[in-house]
């Protein structure tokens, strides 16, 4: 029997955390609860979770700072949880590297579905969420000035190694592996985040904006907007 996947639940409201853990335990996940940012970072090192459910409003170090610290050395999936539903808060969480954002109060069945969707699309030793679209199954896309790899989630651009969040890389890889093909925002949201993801298509716009800021000098390709439809990786 395979080992249970581990979920770290970080929330200062222990009642909410215990209810979340109850639903996840029913789905055969192993859980650990902590109630502040400092404990979250310690538990991240000791518990070694496969996914983190991270509240934003925490005593001591807030959720954003916890996420920054984790992303400095790890690509483990993180789902932000918050009563803050403003676009700014969602965008900030996504720009810092969150894989999803769920607003409180939330339905626990939806929360479980999102956890499963993110885990299914996160790379493991045997599977990769986007590699099946690559016909040669090498999980690598190469252009003159760009190499995207899902084998080790790496990006080399103009000969320089670049660090980008996992979801940005998956989106970039998916577009680059289908050059000149137009995708709607809904298709990209479905493909990268999963059909269970009940999200805003602006999530795609945020990630595209970040990619353009980081990769905007190529003379061979660009991430083009197809007005009224979506985006494509356009070869020049």
C-alpha positions as CSV (number, residue, x, y, z in Angstrom):
1,X,0.0,0.0,0.0
2,X,1.3,3.4,-0.9
3,X,2.1,6.0,1.8
4,X,-0.6,8.6,2.6
5,X,0.0,12.0,1.2
6,X,0.7,14.6,3.9
7,X,-1.3,17.9,4.2
8,X,0.0,20.6,6.5
9,X,-3.0,22.8,7.7
10,X,-2.0,26.3,8.9
11,X,-4.8,28.3,10.5
12,X,-5.0,30.3,13.7
13,X,-8.7,29.1,14.1
14,X,-8.2,25.6,15.5
15,X,-11.9,24.8,15.0
16,X,-11.7,25.4,11.3
17,X,-8.4,23.6,11.1
18,X,-9.8,20.5,12.8
19,X,-12.8,20.4,10.5
20,X,-10.6,20.6,7.5
21,X,-8.4,17.9,8.9
22,X,-11.5,15.7,9.5
23,X,-12.6,15.9,5.9
24,X,-9.0,15.3,4.6
25,X,-8.5,12.3,6.9
26,X,-11.7,10.8,5.6
27,X,-10.1,10.9,2.1
28,X,-7.0,9.1,3.5
29,X,-4.7,12.0,3.8
30,X,-2.4,12.4,6.7
31,X,-2.7,15.8,8.3
32,X,-0.9,18.0,10.8
33,X,-2.3,21.3,12.2
34,X,-0.3,24.4,13.3
35,X,-1.7,27.7,14.3
36,X,0.9,30.3,13.5
37,X,3.6,31.2,10.9
38,X,6.7,30.2,13.0
39,X,5.2,26.8,13.7
40,X,4.3,26.4,10.0
41,X,7.9,26.8,8.9
42,X,9.1,24.4,11.6
43,X,6.4,21.9,10.6
44,X,7.3,22.3,6.9
45,X,10.8,21.1,7.7
46,X,9.8,18.2,10.0
47,X,6.5,17.0,8.6
48,X,7.6,17.3,4.9
49,X,4.1,17.8,3.6
50,X,3.0,17.1,0.0
51,X,0.7,20.1,0.1
52,X,0.1,23.1,2.4
53,X,-3.3,24.7,3.2
54,X,-2.1,28.2,4.3
55,X,-4.2,30.8,6.0
56,X,-3.1,34.4,5.3
57,X,-4.0,36.1,8.7
58,X,-1.7,34.4,11.2
59,X,-0.1,35.5,14.4
60,X,3.5,36.4,14.1
61,X,4.6,35.7,10.5
62,X,1.6,36.0,8.2
63,X,0.8,33.6,5.4
64,X,2.4,35.7,2.7
65,X,5.7,35.7,4.5
66,X,5.4,31.9,5.1
67,X,4.8,31.4,1.4
68,X,7.8,33.6,0.5
69,X,10.0,31.5,2.8
70,X,8.8,28.2,1.4
71,X,9.1,29.3,-2.2
72,X,12.7,30.4,-1.5
73,X,13.7,26.7,-1.6
74,X,10.7,24.5,-2.4
75,X,8.0,24.0,-5.0
76,X,5.6,22.1,-2.7
77,X,2.0,23.0,-3.7
78,X,0.4,25.7,-1.5
79,X,-3.3,26.6,-1.4
80,X,-4.0,29.9,0.3
81,X,-7.1,30.2,2.5
82,X,-8.4,33.6,3.5
83,X,-11.5,35.6,4.3
84,X,-10.0,38.2,2.1
85,X,-11.7,38.0,-1.3
86,X,-10.3,41.1,-2.9
87,X,-8.6,40.8,-6.3
88,X,-5.4,42.3,-4.9
89,X,-5.1,39.6,-2.2
90,X,-5.6,36.8,-4.8
91,X,-3.2,38.3,-7.2
92,X,-0.5,38.8,-4.5
93,X,-0.9,35.1,-3.4
94,X,-0.6,33.9,-6.9
95,X,2.4,36.1,-7.7
96,X,4.2,34.8,-4.6
97,X,3.8,31.3,-5.9
98,X,0.5,29.9,-4.5
99,X,-1.1,27.2,-6.6
100,X,-4.7,28.0,-5.7
101,X,-6.7,30.5,-3.5
102,X,-9.8,29.6,-1.6
103,X,-12.1,32.1,0.1
104,X,-13.5,31.5,3.6
105,X,-16.1,30.4,4.4
106,X,-15.7,27.5,1.9
107,X,-17.4,24.2,1.3
108,X,-15.2,21.4,2.7
109,X,-16.1,19.1,-0.3
110,X,-14.9,21.9,-2.6
111,X,-11.7,22.2,-0.5
112,X,-11.0,18.5,-0.8
113,X,-11.6,18.6,-4.6
114,X,-9.1,21.5,-4.9
115,X,-6.5,19.6,-2.9
116,X,-6.9,16.6,-5.1
117,X,-6.7,18.6,-8.3
118,X,-3.5,20.4,-7.2
119,X,-1.8,17.2,-6.1
120,X,-2.8,15.4,-9.3
121,X,-1.1,18.2,-11.3
122,X,2.0,18.5,-9.2
123,X,5.0,16.6,-10.5
124,X,5.9,13.2,-8.9
125,X,8.6,10.7,-9.6
126,X,6.4,8.8,-12.0
127,X,3.9,11.3,-13.4
128,X,3.8,14.9,-14.7
129,X,0.7,17.0,-15.1
130,X,1.5,18.3,-18.6
131,X,4.0,15.9,-20.1
132,X,1.4,13.7,-21.7
133,X,0.9,16.6,-24.3
134,X,4.5,16.1,-25.4
135,X,4.4,13.4,-28.1
136,X,8.0,12.3,-27.5
137,X,7.3,12.1,-23.8
138,X,10.7,13.7,-23.0
139,X,9.0,16.5,-20.9
140,X,11.3,19.0,-22.6
141,X,10.5,21.8,-25.0
142,X,13.4,23.6,-26.7
143,X,13.7,26.7,-28.8
144,X,16.8,28.7,-29.8
145,X,16.8,30.7,-26.7
146,X,14.5,28.7,-24.4
147,X,14.5,25.3,-22.7
148,X,11.5,24.3,-20.6
149,X,11.8,21.0,-18.7
150,X,9.1,19.3,-16.6
151,X,11.6,16.6,-15.7
152,X,13.2,18.9,-13.1
153,X,10.9,21.9,-13.4
154,X,13.7,24.1,-14.8
155,X,13.8,27.0,-17.3
156,X,16.9,28.1,-19.2
157,X,16.4,31.4,-21.0
158,X,19.1,33.0,-23.2
159,X,21.6,30.6,-21.5
160,X,20.6,31.6,-18.0
161,X,18.8,29.5,-15.4
162,X,15.5,31.1,-14.3
163,X,13.4,30.4,-11.2
164,X,9.7,30.6,-11.7
165,X,6.7,29.2,-9.7
166,X,5.5,25.7,-10.7
167,X,2.1,26.9,-12.1
168,X,3.8,29.6,-14.3
169,X,6.2,26.9,-15.6
170,X,3.3,24.5,-16.4
171,X,1.4,27.2,-18.2
172,X,4.5,28.3,-20.1
173,X,5.3,24.7,-21.0
174,X,1.8,23.9,-22.2
175,X,1.7,27.0,-24.5
176,X,5.3,26.4,-25.8
177,X,4.6,22.8,-26.5
178,X,1.7,23.8,-28.8
179,X,3.3,26.7,-30.9
180,X,0.8,29.0,-32.7
181,X,-2.2,27.2,-31.2
182,X,-4.8,29.4,-29.6
183,X,-6.2,28.5,-26.2
184,X,-9.1,30.1,-24.4
185,X,-8.6,31.2,-20.8
186,X,-11.1,28.5,-19.7
187,X,-9.2,25.8,-21.5
188,X,-5.9,26.9,-19.9
189,X,-7.5,27.1,-16.5
190,X,-9.0,23.6,-16.9
191,X,-5.8,22.1,-18.3
192,X,-3.3,23.5,-15.7
193,X,-5.5,23.9,-12.6
194,X,-8.0,21.1,-13.2
195,X,-11.7,20.8,-13.9
196,X,-12.5,20.9,-10.2
197,X,-10.9,24.3,-9.9
198,X,-13.6,26.8,-9.4
199,X,-11.6,29.8,-10.2
200,X,-11.6,33.1,-12.0
201,X,-10.1,33.2,-15.5
202,X,-8.2,36.3,-14.4
203,X,-5.9,33.7,-12.8
204,X,-4.6,33.0,-16.3
205,X,-4.1,36.8,-17.0
206,X,-2.1,37.2,-13.8
207,X,0.2,34.3,-14.8
208,X,0.6,35.5,-18.4
209,X,1.5,39.0,-17.1
210,X,4.2,37.5,-14.9
211,X,5.6,35.4,-17.7
212,X,5.8,38.4,-20.1
213,X,7.6,40.4,-17.4
214,X,10.2,37.7,-17.1
215,X,10.6,36.6,-20.8
216,X,10.0,39.7,-22.9
217,X,13.2,40.0,-25.0
218,X,13.0,37.0,-27.4
219,X,13.3,37.6,-31.1
220,X,12.0,34.1,-31.9
221,X,8.7,33.9,-30.1
222,X,6.2,35.7,-27.9
223,X,3.2,35.0,-25.8
224,X,0.5,36.7,-27.8
225,X,-3.0,37.8,-26.9
226,X,-5.7,36.7,-29.3
227,X,-8.3,39.3,-28.5
228,X,-11.7,37.9,-27.5
229,X,-10.3,34.4,-27.3
230,X,-7.2,33.8,-25.2
231,X,-3.5,33.3,-25.7
232,X,-0.9,31.5,-27.9
233,X,2.8,30.9,-28.0
234,X,3.6,32.6,-31.3
235,X,6.7,31.9,-33.3
236,X,8.0,35.0,-35.0
